[in-house]
């Protein structure tokens, strides 16, 4: 028999006998099999029967390139769950989640999250984060968050606030939201700040709540160029539904007499008032104002001057201030209501600050009864800085040489700047030899003061400017106001609103 024929028979024998084939293959794959004393790290249990197909456990897996069998998957899942329980993590929510094939991979995820600052309790708050791959989910997301301005030291805090971000696609979900914010004129350097305040924005759909909220605000008169600063100040309004939150509040404030244009200006500067709950906070606070004697027709003026008042724990604050004013200043409830109408900020004014100016005036010989009248006439008096009041009082006594009675009649004197208004105007009067009341030369614009000095007309003394919502700023001698001073209603109301 020739050599060629002999080799062919041997080759045929190997492939027709599965046992011979498997034995030779096993010998090649496992060199430790020839030495029973050596233990191979890859040794598997002996099987009793053989077939032409490989055993199930030798097929590729998702994680390591070898598909695991059902039994091995179950065993590994039990081991991983036992490992998590040993750390104090409750794996109940991971029952239907695809877990890694080995404990090492899970350990790597846990350690990575802990390095970010997350505790076991944080992980238990949202255990589904353990189902996120480090290389496919965590690292790409964190890299992008750092890129848009969130500091690495804040990433753990960000995940605590919004752990769902770990499941997001950078290209499909995160980048479009950032692009949308930039389109609203949110500054690039403010993107990280905005998302840190309200990370849930990354989960919103662009064509949903965010777009409709912006569109509605623009429709009522909010300037589009102010949307960006509004988002930076209070991004939460982007998640508010127009029909159930924003529009009902706007409609209610308008029903109180607040012009829609003034309300739009208020929202541009203080958009956070959209976050006040209409039924739980705003309406009860309006009822509270009325119960304390605030006239219904003055409600709009009070809100325009101090929008925060509709979101405060108002009943407690007003009760405390009313008691204080009555005890220390001898101001009765009706007079206190007048004070609130003229300066609603008084409900939040620190009582220690109030007493500083009160003690200063009492120390200058002003009787307590007259002081109460001064405060009711000009509530801004109790919010002035004592250092500035001292300088103004010294000039009043030493340079002007006027009696205290004039100060009691015109307490607004302390609200004017000594250097920019009181001194220059008084010196002009002295140079012309004019003797007049403080109200006459201080309570007017620069243009009106110049007209008075020229003496083109004689104007009788009257009370100072008064503000009525929906109307003009009423000035003494308004019949001779020049065209330059004759402003539109909206301009006057806007100036009044933003100045406060």
Buried (B, 14 or more C-beta within 10 A) or exposed (E): EEEEEEEEEEEEEEEEEEEEBBBEEEEEEEEEBEEEEEEEEEEEEEEEEEEEEEEEBEEEBEBEEBBBBEEBBEEBBEEBBEBBEEBEBEBEEBEEEEBBBBBEBBBEBBEBBBEBBBEBEBBBEBBBBBBBBBEEBBEBBBEBBBEBBBEEEBBBBBBBBBBBBBBBEBEEBBEEBBEBBBEBBBBEEBBBBBBBBBBBBBBBEEEEBBBBBBEBBBEBBBEEEBBBBBBBBBBBBBBBEBEEBBBBBBEBBBEBBBBEBBBBBBBBBBBBBBBBEBEEBBEBBBEBBBEBBBEEEBBBBBBBBBBBBBBBEBBEBBEEBBEBBBEBBEBBEEBBBBBBBBBBBBBEBEEEBBBBBBEBBEEBEBEEEBBBBBBBBBBBBBBBEEEEBEEBBEBBBEEBEBEBEBBBBBBBBBBBEBEEBBBBBBEBBEEEEEEEEBBBBBBBBEEBBEBBBEEEEEBEEEEBEEBEBEEBBBBBBEEEBEEEEEBEBEEBBBEBBEEE
